[in-house]
Amino acid sequence: MANEVEAKIRAFIGANLMMGQDATTLSVDDSFLDNGIIDSTGVLELTSFLEDSFGIQVADQEITPANLDSIANLMRFIASKQA
């Protein structure tokens, strides 16, 4: 399950936030903000992707780097929302 979640996240990031670049080069802990991968529009796209792909609701107060700033953070956040 975790591998499927990670694969979906990487596919989305590569296609939508890295403009078609290969997201497999990212470490799970690489910061999207620090690496210039995401901006405010990207955060909105990422939030929609999470809601549509994983059947979760992301509240405004949950849109934080602790939840959304790396693949590892996203995987933890998704798991906590689906629990």
C-alpha positions in Angstrom: 0.0 0.0 0.0 2.7 2.5 0.9 4.6 1.8 -2.3 1.4 2.5 -4.3 0.8 5.8 -2.4 4.4 6.8 -3.0 4.2 5.9 -6.7 1.0 8.0 -7.1 2.6 10.9 -5.3 5.8 10.8 -7.4 3.8 10.5 -10.7 1.7 13.6 -9.7 4.8 15.6 -8.7 6.7 14.7 -11.8 3.9 15.5 -14.2 2.4 18.5 -12.5 5.0 20.2 -10.2 8.2 19.3 -11.9 7.0 20.0 -15.4 7.4 16.4 -16.6 10.8 15.8 -15.0 11.5 12.5 -13.3 10.4 12.6 -9.7 12.1 9.4 -8.9 15.3 11.4 -8.2 13.7 13.0 -5.2 14.5 11.6 -1.8 11.3 11.0 0.3 12.6 13.7 2.7 13.4 16.4 0.0 11.6 19.6 0.8 9.4 20.8 -2.1 9.7 24.4 -0.9 13.5 24.3 -0.4 14.0 22.7 -3.8 11.6 25.2 -5.6 9.3 22.4 -6.7 6.1 23.9 -5.3 4.5 27.3 -5.1 1.1 28.6 -3.9 -0.6 27.4 -7.0 1.1 24.0 -6.7 -0.2 23.7 -3.1 -3.8 24.1 -4.4 -3.1 21.5 -7.2 -1.5 19.1 -4.6 -4.5 19.5 -2.2 -7.0 18.7 -5.0 -4.9 15.7 -6.0 -4.8 14.3 -2.5 -8.6 14.7 -2.1 -9.4 13.2 -5.5 -6.8 10.4 -5.4 -7.0 9.3 -1.8 -10.6 10.2 -0.8 -9.6 12.5 2.0 -10.5 16.0 2.9 -7.8 18.5 3.5 -8.8 21.3 5.9 -7.3 24.8 5.5 -5.5 24.5 8.8 -3.9 21.2 7.5 -2.2 22.9 4.6 1.2 23.2 6.3 4.8 22.1 5.4 4.6 19.5 8.2 1.9 17.8 6.1 2.7 18.7 2.5 6.4 19.6 2.1 7.9 16.2 1.2 6.9 12.8 -0.1 7.4 11.4 3.5 5.2 14.1 5.0 2.5 13.4 2.4 2.6 9.7 3.0 2.3 10.2 6.8 -0.5 12.8 6.3 -2.5 10.5 3.9 -2.1 7.5 6.3 -3.3 9.6 9.2 -6.4 10.8 7.3 -7.3 7.3 6.1 -6.9 5.8 9.6 
